[in-house]
Amino acid sequence: MKKQWLLLLTLIGILILSACSESTIPEDATGGEGTASSENVEQEVIYASTTDAVGLSPTLTNDSVSSSVMSQIYENLFERNPETMELEPKLAESYENTDELTWVIKLKEGIEFQDGTPFNAEAVKYTFEKLIDPATAAPRASLLEPVDTVTAVDETTVEIKTKYPYGPLLAALSHSNAAIISPTADEAQDLMQEPVGTGPFKFTSWNQGDQIVLEKNEDYWNGAPDLDRVTYKVVPEVSTAISMLQTGEVNFIDALPSEQLSRVESLENIEVTKKEGTPVYYLTFNHSTERNQNPDFRKAVASAIDRDAFVENLNGLGVRSDSILGPQVFGYDESADDAGTAYDPEAAKQLVEENGFGDEPIKLLAANRDNFILMAEIVQSQLTEAGFNVEIETMEWATFLDTARAGEYDLTFLSWSNVTSDGSEMLYPNFHSDNVGASNRAQYSNPEFDELVEASRTTVDQEERKNHLAEANQLMLDEDVAIVMYHGVVTAATDQSIQGLQLDPNGQWFLQNVTRE
């Protein structure tokens, strides 16, 4: 009897040990070679963002984090092909210019918003009229400022009349802030909190400061996506987000800092995507001050800055070009790549000494973001070497933007993502005198420049537009209006199980065709 009990206890012990040693972790979660097929992989993308979205209405927001969420929910009449950089219809079927002021747009048929509301000409009219209504106070109302009237001709035809010939209209309609909203939903709820579009994913929940969750739109007009769910997690520290990518807590991050690139690239089972992009980062002057209006002062500053040395610090995440309009932006001319003031420290020192430019301190304003701080430190060192007296002042992003808008600086670094990839939509908001005190933080005002930019906006002849933009770009280089530090390279780091991610040159990305394998 004693032997029988010992045998029974031994068998029980073996069963317990066997149960305890059985892994509860899916095979593919360890990142080992035995990755499961897509049928066994959870079809979810978990993206880490350092900041939360501001809101989820394309009409009422103007920030990249909100846009990354909304771009999965909403769609535009037109989109820019990320490979050819040509504008193509999305919700639109086709368009024609019946005259210089009239755009007739045919819409795709049979599409519904995620709440069942029909997508039609009335929805387009509703969206655009709300965007340009002063009572809405839309941050990017300027996209459609030239629009005079929007008419729903019939269910699938929209007629847009402009106040003057407006060449960048299709580019403006491709901007994420011109995405089409459901009129029914907008009148029934707050789209900032509960968005409704025509896109491949629909809104599920938002725990502010923590995460936003989307789910697949089973009724999506262009075919339901493979992904079941998309989760946006707020992870304030980039270093923490990279650690979470390494452990599998998240499987997608973007906008990789140059100083963290080698760390991310060393991670097993992580793929890094890099693409030459549309963002531009530049040093500019407060052109409203007497000293900065002196062309010799601007020439001295431009001559003192070795931008090649700075770009070398970016670990391949920056493209070197003098041109304000980068290679991926409409209006770019490669002859402008080397058409700015060349690095010449001796010429800079001579100008500083002859004019006493080192006698008064220079306030160099910088946002407290990684590459902005790096730019400020390198430029301060180079300008000091030339004999300037430079003091750096840093502040957080929102305060920095307000301070620059008010012209409370001597030199500063600014950037522009070029979402529409159209040169007019870079030069007009940032340097046209109409926008001094608003988006023109450089306080730049030049009638000749204004005329060229206006000419690029007020013709529908695209070749003519390119010529005007090239002239405006060259004028800025001749006068050292702004000194381009670099053109951005957009980046993403994803778990190797993620396939089909579309990363656009403007930094936006789309998950419609993504699957996990």
KOLROBA-42303 format. One record per residue: y, x, z of N, C-alpha, C in turn. Coordinates in steps of 0.2 Angstrom, whole numbers, plus 5000, padded with zeros to 4 digits. Atoms other than C-alpha are relative to their C-alpha. Layout:
KOLROBA-42303
YXZYXZYXZ ...
end
This chain:
KOLROBA-42303
499450045000500050005000500650045000 499449965000501250145004500250034994 499949975007500950224987500349954995 499750055004501350064979500749995001 499350014998502950044988500450064997 499749945003503450224983500150004992 500050005007503050194965500549944998 499550065001504050024965500750035001 499349974998505550114973500250054994 499949955005505450254960500249974993 499950035007505450134945500749965001 499450034999506950034953500650064999 499549945000507950204955500150024993 500049985007507550254937500549944996 499650055003508250084931500750005002 499350004998509850094941500350064997 499749945003510150274935500249994992 500050025007509850214917500649964999 499450045001511150074919500650035001 499449964998512450184927500250054995 499849955004512350314914500249974993 499950035007512550194899500849994999 499250005002514350214891500249944999 499650065001515550074891500550014995 499549985004516650164879499750004993 500250005007516550124860499950074997 500149935003515850274850500650034997 499449975003517350294840500650015004 499449994995518550294855500150075002 500049934998518050474859500350044994 499849965005518650534842499550054997 500649965003516950614838499849994993 500250005007516050634822499749934998 500350065001515150474824500449945000 499650065000516550354820499749944996 500350065003516050184817500349974994 499750035006516350084801500549955002 499450044999517849974799499849935003 500350064997516749824804500050005007 500149994993516549894821500650025004 499349974997518349964824500449945001 499550064999519549844832500650014995 499450005005520849804819500749995003 499450004997522349834829500450074999 499649945000523749964827500549995006 499650004994524650014843500550054999 499549955002526350094839500450015007 499549984995527450184852500750014998 499349995001529350174852500350025006 499649984994530550264863500549955003 499550054998531650114864499749934998 500250075002531349924864500549974994 499650035005531949814850500749965003 499450044997533749734852499949934999 500250075002533149574844499649994994 500550015005532049494831500349964994 499750045006533349404819500350054996 499749955004533749504804500849994999 499350025001535449414803500450035006 499649984994535949474821499950075002 500149944998535349644822500150064995 499949955004535649814815499850075003 500249944997534549944823499350014997 500649995004532950034816499449985004 500650024996531749984831499949934998 500050075002532149804828499749994993 500250015007531949824809499250024999 500749995001530249904811499549955002 500350064999529649744819500149954995 499850065005530549624808499750014993 500249995007529949714792499249984999 500750025001528149654796500049925000 499950074999528749474799500449974994 499550035005530149444786499950044994 500049975006530249484768500749994996 499450015004531649504755499949984993 500150025007532049444738499850064996 500149945003531949624732499850065005 500249954996531149784738500150074995 500049945004531349974733499350035000 500649975001529750044726500050085003 499949944996529450194738499850074995 500149945004528750304724500550014994 499650005006529850264709500850005002 499450024997531350214720500449954996 499750065004531750074708499949945004 500050064997532149904714499549954996 500550045003530749774711500049935004 500050074996530649584715499450005005 500550014995529749534731499949935000 500050075000530049354735500349974994 499750025006531049344719499450014994 500449995006530149324702500350044995 499749975005531449384691500849995001 499350014999533349394689500450014993 499649995005534749394676500750005001 499350014999536549424675500349964994 499750045006537349284664500750024999 499349965001539049374666500150055006 499949954995539749504677500149985007 499950024993540049394692499449955002 500550054998538449284691499350034999 500749985000536649324696499649945001 500450054999535349204693499350025002 500649974997533749234703499549955000 500650055000532049144700499650035006 500449994995530949134715499349994999 500850025001529049144717499949935003 500250074998528248974720499450005005 500650014995527048914733500050045006 499949964994527649024747500249965006 499850034994527848954765500250055005 499849964994528649024780499449995005 500650004996527449054795500049935004 500050064996528048884803499949944995 500250065005527548784787500649984996 499450015004529348774780499950034993 500149975007529348794761500550054999 499549955002530148954755500349974993 499750025007531348894741500850025000 499349995001533148904735500549985006 499650034994533848804750499950055006 500149954994533148934762500450064999 499649955002533949074752500749995001 499350024999535548984752500250005007 499950004992535448954771500150075003 500049934997535049134775500650044998 499449965003536449214764500749975003 499450034997537749084770500150025007 500049994993537349114788500250085001 499949935000537449304785500750024999 499349985001539249304778500549955004 499550044996539949164789500350045006 499749964995541249244800499849985007 500250024993540649134815499450035002 500649974998538949214814500150075003 499849934998539749394817499450044999 500649965002538249474808500250075000 499949935000538249664811500150034993 500049975007537949694792500249944995 499850055004538849544785500350044994 499749965005539749684774499550004994 500550005006538049684763500249954995 499950055005538549524755500849985000 499350015000540449534758500349984993 499850025006540749524739499849934997 500350065003539749364737500549945001 499550065000540849204733499649945002 500450064999539549064732499350014999 500750005001537749044734499749924998 500150075002537048884725499250004998 500750025001535248814725500049964994 500050045006535148764707499449954999 500650044999533348694709499650035005 500549984995531848724720499950085000 500249935001531548894713500550054997 499549965003533248954706500650005005 499349984996534749034716500550034995 499549975004536349064708500550035005 499649974996537449194716500650024996 499449985003539249214711500450055005 499749954996540249364717500850004998 499350015001542149384719500250054995 499849955005542149544708499350024998 500649975002540749634698499750045006 500249964994539649704712499350034998 500649965003538349834705499550005005 500549994995537449864722499749935003 500350074997536949674724499350005002 500850004999535049694722499850055005 500249964995535049844733500249975007 499850044994536049744746499449955002 500550054998534749604745499350035002 500649974998533349734748500050025007 499849974993534149784765499649955005 500350044995533149724780500449955003 499550054997534649634787500149944995 499950055005534649524771499349964999 500650035000532849464774500149925001 499950075000532549274772499749975006 500250044994532349164787499849934999 500150075000531648994790500549965003 499550054998533048864791499849965006 500350044995531948754801499950035007 500149964994531548884814500750025003 499349984998533348944815500349955003 499750064997533948774819499749975006 500450024994532548744832500050055006 500149954995532448904841500450064999 499649945000533249074845499550054996 500449955004532549194831500150075003 500049934997533149344841499450015005 500650004995531649294853499449984997 500550035003530549194842500150004992 499950005007530549254824499549974995 500550035004529849164809500250024993 499949985007529749234791499449984996 500550025005528649234776499550065000 500449945000527749404780499350005002 500750004999526049464783499849995008 500250004993526149464802500549955003 499650044996526849334814500050015007 499849984993527649344831499549965005 500450034995526549314846500350005007 499749994993527449384862500450065000 499649944999528749494868500250015008 499949994993528749564886500550065000 499549965002530449644885500050075005 500149934997530449834890499350025001 500749985000528549834888499750004994 500350005007527849774872500149944996 500050055005527949664857499349994996 500750015003526349584850500149964994 500050045006526149524832499249984998 500750015003524549444824500049984993 500150015008523949424806500249934998 499950065003524649284796499549984995 500650025004523049204790500249974993 499850035006524049104777500550044996 499549965004525049244770499950004992 500150015007525449214752499750054995 500349955004524949384746499450035002 500649994997523349384755500050035007 499949984993523049404774499850075001 500149934999523049574780499350015004 500649984997521549664787500150015008 499949994993522349704804500149935003 500050064996522149564817500650005004 499450004995523549624828500450075000 499549945000525049744829500350005007 499749994994525649804846500550055000 499549954999527349894849500150015007 499949984993527349984866500650045001 499449974999528950044873499850065005 500249934996528650234879500650044999 499449975001530350304883500050084999 500049925002529850494882499550014995 500449985006529250564866499450045002 500649954998528150694875499449955003 500550054997527250544884499749974994 500350035005527050454868499550044996 500549965004526150604860499450015004 500649994996525050624875499649934999 500450075001524550434873499750004993 500349995006524250474855499350045000 500649954999523050614860499449965003 500550034996522150504872499749934997 500250065004522050354860500349945003 499650064997523150234871500449974995 499650025006524250224855499750034994 500349975006523750264838500550014994 499549995006525350274828500750025004 499349984998527050364832500450024993 499649985006528450404819500650045003 499349964999530150504818499850065005 500349944996529250664825500650055001 499549954999530550784833499750074998 500249945003530450954825499750055005 500249964995530151044841499349985003 500750034998528550934844499550004994 500550015006527850944826499450045001 500649955000526651094829499549975005 500550034995525951004845499649944997 500350065003525650844835499550024995 500549985006524850934820499450045003 500649974997523651024832499549955003 500450054997522950864839499449984995 500650025004521150824833500049934998 500150065002520850674823500749964999 499350035002522750644820500350024994 499749985006523550644803500749995000 499350005001525350684800500249994993 499750015006526250614786500850024999 499349975001527850694779500349984993 499850025007528950624765500850015000 499349995001530650674759500449945000 499750064999531850544764500749994998 499350015002533550464762500550015006 499549994995534350494779500450074999 499649945000535750624780500450015006 499749984993536450714795500650054998 499449965002538250794793500550015006 499449994996539650874802500649974997 499450025003541350794799500650015005 499449994996543150804805500349935001 499650064998544250674813500650014995 499549995005545350664797500749975002 499350034998546750574806500550055003 499649954996547350734815500350054995 499649955005548650854807499650064999 500449945001547551004810499449994995 500550015005546050924801500249984993 499850025006547050874787500250064996 499849945003547451054783499350034996 500649985004546251104769499750075002 500349944998546151284775499650005007 500450014994545551234792499349974999 500750025002544151134784499650054997 500349955003543751274773499750065005 500249954996543651394787499449985004 500650024996542451284797499450004995 500650005004541351254782499750074998 500249935001541351444778499650035006 500349974994540751484796499349975001 500650034998539251374796499450024995 500649985004537551444790499549945001 500550064999536551284787499350024998 500749985002535051374780499750025007 500349984993534851454798499849945004 500150064996534951274805499349974997 500650035003533651204793499450035001 500649964998532451344797499749985007 500250024993532451274815499649935000 500350075001531751104808499350004999 500749995001530051164805499749954994 500150045006530051084787500249935000 499850074999530850914793500750004997 499350015002532450944784500050034993 499949975006532950974766500750024999 499349965000534451094762500349984993 499650025006535751024750500749995002 499350014998537651024750500249934999 499850065002537750854742499949955006 500050064995538250704753499449954998 500650055003537050594742499450044999 500649965001535350654744499549994994 500450015006533950674731499749935000 500450075000533150504736500549944999 499550054999534850414735500349994993 499750015007535550324719500750035000 499349965000537050424713499950075001 500049934999536350594717500050044993 500049955005536650734705499850075002 500349944997535650894707500550065000 499549955000537150994702500450015006 499650004994537950954718499650035006 500449964995536551044728500450065003 499749944998537551204728500750004999 499350015002539251134725500550005005 499650004995539951144742500350075002 499749934998540851284751499450045003 500549964999539651424753500150045007 500049974993539251514770500350074999 499749935001540451664771500450015006 499749994993540751714789500750055000 499449965000542051854784500649964997 499550055002543051724774500349965005 499850044994543051614789500450035005 499649964995543651744801500750024998 499349985003545051794789500549935001 499650075000545651604788500249995007 499850024993545551584807500550055002 499549954998546551744810500649994997 499450015003547851714797500449945002 499750074998548151534803500049985007 500050014993547851554821499649945002 500550054998546451424821499750005006 500349994994545751494836500449995007 499550004995547251464847499849935004 500150064997546851284851499249985001 500750024999545151214858499849954995 500350065004544051104847499549975004 500550044997543150964854499549984995 500650015005541450954846499649945004 500350054997540750784850499249994997 500750015002538850754850499649955004 500550044997537550624854499550035004 500549974996536250664867499349994997 500650005003534850664855499850074997 500249935001533750814851500350044994 499749965005534350864834500750005000 499249995000536150824837500250055005 499849954996536150934852499850074997 500249935003535251074842500650024995 499549995005536551054828500650025004 499449984996537951064841500050075003 500049934997537351224849500050054995 500049955005537051314833500750004997 499350005004538751264825500550035005 499549974996539651304841500050085000 500149935000538851474841500350044994 499749975006539351504823500750004999 499250015000541151434824500350055005 499849954995541351544840500050074997 500049945003540851694830500550014995 499550005005542151654817500750005003 499349994997543551654830500249935003 499750074998543651464834499849995008 500150014993543651404852499749935001 500450065000542351264853499749975006 500350034994541951144867499649944998 500450055002540451034866500049945005 500150064995540450854874499549964997 500650045002538850754874500149935004 500050064997538650574878499449964997 500650045002537250434876500349974994 499950025007537150354859500549944999 499550055001538050194861500750025002 499349984998539550274870500250054995 499849955005539550414857500349964994 499850045006539650284843500749975001 499350034999541150194851500550065001 499549944999542050364855500150024993 499849975007541850424837500449954996 499650055003542450254831500750005001 499450004998543950274841500450064998 499649945002544350444834500150055006 499849964994544250534851499650065000 500449935001543550704845500450044994 499749965005544050844833499450014995 500650005005542250874825499549965003 500550034997540750774827499450004994 500650005005538950754819499949925000 500250075001538550584811499450004996 500650005004537050524802500049934997 500150065003536550384790499449994997 500750015002534850314786499949984992 500050025007535350254768499449954999 500650045001534150104770500049974993 500050025007534650034753499950054995 500049945005534550204745500550004994 499550015005536150164736500650045002 499549964998537550294736500749965002 499450044998538950154736499949985007 500150024994538150094752500050065006 499949954995538350264760500750025000 499349985000540050314754500549955002 499550054998540950144756500149995008 499950024993540550104774500250075004 499949944996540650294780500750034999 499549965002542150354771500649974996 499550035003543150224762500649985005 499550024995544850184770500049935003 500150064997544450004772499749995007 500550014994543250044786500250055005 499849964995544350164796500149965006 500050044994544150114814499449965001 500650044999542550034811499450054998 500649965001541050114802500250074997 499849935002542150254795500350045006 499949964994542050364810500450064999 499749935002542750514800500749995000 499350025001544450414799500350034994 499849975007544450484781500449944996 499650045005545750404769500350044994 499849965006546050464751500049954995 500050055005546650344738499650014994 500449985006545750444724499349995001 500750014998544150434733499849935000 500150074999544350254737499949974993 500050035007544650214718499350014997 500649985003543050304713499449965003 500550044997541950214726500149934998 499950075002542750044722499749994993 500250005007542350084703499250005000 500749995000540550124708499749935003 500250064997540449954717500149944995 499750065004541349844704499850004993 500350015006540249864689499349995000 500750015000538549814685499650044995 500349955005538249954672499850065005 500249954995537150064683500150074998 499849935002537450224672500750025002 499350004998539250194675500150015007 499950004993539050174693499850075002 500249934998538050344694500650054999 499549955001539450434686500650005005 499550014995540750364698499850035007 500349984994539650404713500050085000 500049935000539450584707500750035000 499349984999541350604705500250005007 499850004993541650544722499650055005 500449954996540250654730500350074999 499749945001541050804721500750015003 499450004997542750764727500050025008 500149994993542150764745499850075001 500249935000541350934742500550054999 499549965001542851004735500550005006 499550004994543950954750499650015007 500349984994542650994763500049945005 500050064996542650814769499549995006 500650004996540950824777499650064998 500449945001539750974779499349975001 500750034999537950914776499650065004 500549964996536750994789499350004997 500650015003535250924781499849934998 500350065001534350784773499349995003 500650014996532950704783499450004996 500750015003531050714780499749945005 500350054996530250554787499350015002 500649984998528750574797499649945004 500450054996527250474805499450045002 500649974998525750524815499549955002 500550054999524250414815499350025002 500749984999522450414821499750004993 500349995006521350464807499649934997 500350075002520550284807500549964996 499550045003522150214801500150024992 500049995007522150194782500549954996 499650045003523450124770500749995002 499350014998525050144779500550024995 499449995005526650134768500650025004 499449974997528050254774500550004995 499550005005529650224764500550065002 499549954999530950364761500549995005 499550014995532150274772499750005007 500350004993530950284787499749945002 500350064998530450104787499250014998 500750005002528550074786499749935001 500350075001527449924782499250005001 500750004998525649874788499649954997 500350055004525249744776499350024997 500649975003523849854768499650055004 500349964995523349944783499349975002 500650024997521549944789499850065005 500249944996520650044803499250014998 500749995003518950124797499750055005 
end
